């Protein structure tokens, strides 16, 4: 068991490692998990963006003024914390919030607690929020314990989530997503692809996993399709107190199980991009699925979540705690 500090693309990073799992966290930008390697199989389970890890100082100076590029220009793939805005830029009570909020694009303070754990912390600028996160590796299980604090003297609404993505070489056509029984599928109301094509028919809610399709009569969302399948996003709900999912490749046995407190994050966003986006920002190079526990939906931003009643409400001075775990399939706990 070990924790060591390093530098990636000029940014501070920390790696937690044991016999089963190696986790690398980009403390210098977002506390992004940019590596989640199943050491028994020698396989990184997360998706890495084709642009790789970029230092914010190396990207276009115009990104700071572009509420979408502020996130995408330095997006490495992997796993990000999302706060206080999910999805598209939004305006909340006079605060202009960029794509996927703030904490994924700024440096986090950190300290090594011991040979098993690292403590990270960050504050947002547009809303007075602070977030403390302890990441601990225990016998092949990544444990994340967090506390979110509203430092305002008034109540605030937020979107809080974990943007976890899976891609090649782990994720291939035929890979499987497993969820608890009784999950409902809420399609995004409009296509997310500029062409207007989508995978899942609008309407719903539908019952997971087989849902009405557009190009096909039905779509089995639990099976990863072939490249070129239309892009889409749906929202999954109906989890009990502890939400969970497993994503796996039946041919090789590799996979990951994620569990989280669904009383805080009751929704799971399923983002699907299989190479159909041939313009900005993916240029046909992304074959990726996001399975993202979230407090709220849709991907239209905080104002839309407030309007549909799913935004997470924090009292003045209020705190919310959250716990997540992730472990490769085959690790026995």
C-alpha positions in Angstrom: 0.0 0.0 0.0 1.5 3.4 -0.9 0.7 7.0 -1.7 3.2 9.0 -3.8 3.2 12.4 -5.4 4.1 13.2 -9.0 3.6 15.7 -11.8 1.6 15.2 -15.0 1.6 17.8 -17.8 3.1 20.2 -15.2 0.2 19.6 -12.8 0.5 18.1 -9.3 -0.9 14.6 -9.0 -1.2 11.9 -6.4 -1.3 8.1 -6.9 -2.8 5.7 -4.4 -1.8 2.1 -5.1 -2.1 -1.4 -3.6 -1.9 -4.9 -4.9 -5.2 -4.7 -6.8 -5.8 -1.1 -7.8 -3.8 2.0 -8.9 -5.6 5.4 -8.8 -4.0 8.6 -10.0 -5.7 11.9 -9.1 -4.9 15.2 -10.8 -4.8 17.5 -7.8 -3.7 20.4 -10.0 -7.0 20.3 -12.0 -10.3 19.3 -10.6 -9.0 16.4 -8.5 -9.8 14.4 -11.6 -9.2 10.6 -11.4 -7.1 10.1 -14.6 -6.2 6.5 -13.9 -8.2 3.6 -12.4 -6.1 0.6 -13.2 -7.1 -2.9 -12.4 -3.6 -4.3 -11.7 -4.6 -7.9 -11.9 -5.5 -7.4 -15.6 -3.2 -4.4 -16.3 -6.1 -2.4 -17.6 -7.2 1.2 -17.0 -11.0 1.1 -16.7 -11.6 4.8 -17.3 -11.8 6.6 -20.6 -9.0 8.9 -21.6 -9.8 11.8 -24.0 -7.8 11.8 -27.2 -6.5 15.3 -26.2 -4.9 13.8 -23.1 -4.0 15.8 -20.0 -3.5 19.5 -20.6 -2.2 22.2 -18.3 -4.7 25.2 -18.3 -1.9 27.5 -19.1 -1.3 25.8 -22.5 -4.8 26.2 -23.9 -6.4 29.1 -25.8 -6.7 32.2 -23.7 -10.2 32.6 -25.0 -11.3 29.5 -23.1 -11.8 31.5 -19.9 -14.4 33.6 -21.7 -16.2 30.6 -23.2 -18.5 28.8 -20.8 -18.3 25.5 -22.7 -14.6 25.6 -23.6 -13.7 26.4 -20.0 -14.4 22.7 -19.3 -13.7 21.0 -22.6 -10.3 22.5 -23.4 -8.7 20.8 -20.4 -11.0 17.7 -20.1 -8.8 14.6 -19.8 -11.6 12.1 -19.6 -11.6 9.9 -16.5 -13.7 10.9 -13.5 -14.6 14.4 -12.4 -16.4 16.0 -9.5 -19.2 18.3 -10.8 -20.4 21.3 -8.7 -22.4 23.5 -8.6 -23.8 23.2 -12.2 -24.3 20.0 -14.2 -24.2 20.1 -18.0 -24.7 23.2 -20.1 -23.9 26.7 -18.9 -26.6 28.2 -16.8 -27.5 31.4 -14.9 -28.6 31.0 -11.3 -29.6 34.1 -9.2 -27.3 36.3 -11.2 -24.4 33.9 -11.2 -23.2 32.8 -14.6 -22.2 29.1 -14.2 -20.0 27.4 -16.9 -20.3 24.0 -18.4 -20.2 21.4 -15.6 -19.6 24.1 -12.9 -16.4 25.1 -11.4 -14.6 22.5 -9.3 -13.6 20.3 -12.2 -11.5 23.1 -13.8 -9.5 24.6 -10.8 -6.7 23.3 -8.6 -7.6 21.6 -5.3 -5.5 21.8 -2.1 -4.4 18.5 -0.9 -2.4 16.7 1.8 -1.4 13.1 2.3 -3.1 11.8 5.4 -1.2 8.4 5.6 -0.1 5.6 3.3 -3.7 4.8 2.5 -5.4 8.3 2.1 -5.3 11.8 0.7 -7.5 14.7 1.7 -8.5 17.2 -1.0 -10.4 20.5 -0.6 -11.7 23.3 -2.9 -14.0 26.4 -2.8 -16.1 27.7 -5.6 -16.0 31.3 -6.8 -19.5 32.0 -8.2 -21.4 30.4 -5.3 -20.0 30.4 -1.7 -19.4 26.6 -1.4 -16.6 24.6 0.0 -16.0 20.9 -0.5 -13.8 18.5 1.4 -13.0 15.0 0.0 -11.0 12.2 1.5 -9.9 9.4 -1.0 -8.8 6.2 0.6 -7.6 3.0 -0.9 -8.5 -0.1 1.2 -7.8 -3.6 -0.1 -8.6 -2.8 -3.7 -11.6 -0.5 -2.9 -11.5 3.2 -3.6 -13.5 4.9 -0.8 -14.5 8.6 -1.2 -16.0 10.5 1.7 -17.1 14.1 1.1 -18.6 17.0 2.9 -20.2 19.9 1.1 -20.8 23.2 3.0 -22.9 26.2 2.0 -21.0 29.2 3.4 -23.8 31.7 2.3 -26.2 33.3 4.8 -29.1 32.2 2.6 -30.2 28.8 1.2 -28.6 27.7 -2.2 -29.6 25.3 -4.9 -26.8 23.2 -6.5 -26.2 20.3 -8.9 -23.7 17.9 -7.5 -22.4 14.8 -9.3 -19.6 12.5 -10.3 -18.8 12.4 -14.0 -17.4 8.9 -14.4 -16.5 7.7 -17.9 -15.5 4.4 -19.5 -13.9 3.8 -22.8 -11.5 1.8 -24.9 -9.6 -0.5 -24.6 -11.8 -1.7 -21.7 -15.2 -0.6 -23.1 -16.0 -2.5 -26.3 -19.2 -3.4 -28.2 -21.0 -6.1 -26.2 -19.9 -4.8 -22.8 -22.6 -4.9 -20.2 -24.1 -2.4 -17.7 -25.9 -4.0 -14.7 -28.3 -2.1 -12.4 -30.6 -2.9 -9.6 -34.2 -4.1 -10.4 -36.9 -1.5 -10.8 -34.9 1.3 -12.4 -36.7 3.9 -14.6 -35.3 5.6 -17.7 -36.1 9.3 -18.3 -35.0 10.3 -21.9 -33.7 13.8 -22.4 -36.5 15.7 -24.0 -34.6 16.6 -27.2 -31.7 15.1 -29.1 -28.2 16.1 -27.9 -26.7 15.7 -31.3 -26.9 18.6 -33.8 -28.2 16.2 -36.5 -31.3 15.5 -34.5 -30.6 11.8 -34.4 -30.9 10.0 -31.1 -30.9 6.5 -29.8 -33.9 6.5 -27.4 -37.4 7.6 -28.3 -38.6 10.7 -26.4 -41.3 10.3 -23.8 -41.2 7.8 -21.0 -40.3 7.1 -18.3 -39.5 3.6 -19.5 -38.4 0.5 -17.6 -34.7 -0.3 -17.7 -33.1 -1.8 -19.8 -35.1 -2.3 -23.0 -36.7 0.9 -24.1 -38.4 2.2 -27.3 -35.8 3.3 -29.9 -35.7 5.6 -32.9 -33.6 3.7 -35.5 -34.7 0.4 -34.0 -38.0 -0.7 -32.5 -36.3 -1.2 -29.2 -32.9 -0.5 -27.6 -31.2 -2.5 -24.9 -29.4 0.1 -22.9 -27.5 -2.5 -20.9 -25.4 -3.6 -23.9 -22.8 -1.3 -25.4 -23.5 -1.0 -29.2 -21.3 -0.7 -32.3 -19.4 2.4 -33.3 -21.5 5.0 -35.1 -24.6 4.5 -32.9 -26.3 7.8 -32.4 -25.4 9.9 -29.4 -27.8 10.3 -26.5 -28.3 10.9 -22.8 -30.9 9.5 -20.4 -31.5 9.8 -16.7 -31.9 6.7 -14.5 -33.8 6.8 -11.2 -35.5 4.5 -8.7 -32.4 3.5 -6.7 -32.8 2.6 -3.0 -30.7 4.2 -0.3 -27.5 2.8 -1.8 -27.3 3.1 -5.5 -25.0 0.8 -7.5 -24.0 -0.2 -11.0 -21.5 -2.6 -12.6 -20.0 -2.1 -16.1 -18.1 -5.2 -17.4 -16.6 -6.8 -20.4 -17.9 -10.4 -20.4 -15.2 -11.6 -22.7 -12.3 -10.6 -20.5 -14.0 -10.4 -17.1 -12.8 -6.8 -16.4 -15.2 -4.4 -14.9 -16.0 -1.9 -12.1 -18.7 -1.7 -9.4 -19.6 1.8 -8.2 -21.8 2.4 -5.1 -23.0 5.7 -3.7 -25.5 7.3 -1.4 -28.6 7.6 -3.5 -30.4 9.7 -0.9 -28.0 12.5 -1.9 -27.5 11.6 -5.6 -30.8 9.9 -6.6 -30.1 10.0 -10.4 -27.7 8.3 -12.7 -26.9 10.0 -16.0 -26.1 7.6 -18.8 -24.2 9.6 -21.5 -23.6 7.7 -24.7 -21.1 8.8 -27.4 -20.0 6.1 -29.8 -18.2 8.1 -32.5 -21.2 9.7 -34.1 -20.1 13.2 -33.2 -17.8 14.0 -36.1 -17.7 17.8 -35.4 -16.6 19.7 -32.3 -15.7 18.5 -29.7 -15.0 14.9 -30.4 -14.3 14.8 -34.2 -15.3 11.1 -34.3 -12.6 10.1 -31.8 -14.8 9.4 -28.7 -16.2 5.9 -28.0 -17.3 6.5 -24.4 -20.1 5.9 -21.9 -20.6 8.1 -18.8 -22.3 6.5 -15.8 -22.7 9.6 -13.6 -24.4 9.6 -10.1 -26.1 13.1 -9.8 -28.2 15.0 -7.4 -30.4 16.4 -10.2 -31.2 16.5 -13.9 -31.2 17.5 -16.8 -27.9 18.3 -18.5 -29.3 21.7 -19.3 -27.9 23.2 -16.1 -28.8 24.4 -12.7 -31.7 26.7 -13.7 -33.4 23.8 -15.4 -32.9 21.5 -12.3 -34.4 24.2 -10.1 -37.4 24.5 -12.5 -38.1 20.7 -12.4 -37.6 20.5 -8.6 -34.6 18.2 -8.6 -31.9 20.7 -7.5 -30.2 19.9 -4.2 -31.2 22.5 -1.6 -28.6 23.5 1.0 -29.8 25.6 4.0 -27.8 28.6 5.0 -24.7 27.2 6.6 -26.0 23.7 5.7 -23.8 20.6 5.2 -24.3 17.4 3.2 -22.2 14.4 3.4 -21.6 11.8 0.6 -19.9 8.5 0.3 -19.0 6.6 -2.9 -16.9 3.5 -3.5 -15.5 1.9 -6.6 -13.8 -1.5 -7.0 -12.8 -3.7 -9.9 -14.9 -6.8 -10.3 -13.2 -9.8 -8.7 -12.0 -7.8 -5.6 -13.7 -9.5 -2.6 -14.8 -7.1 0.2 
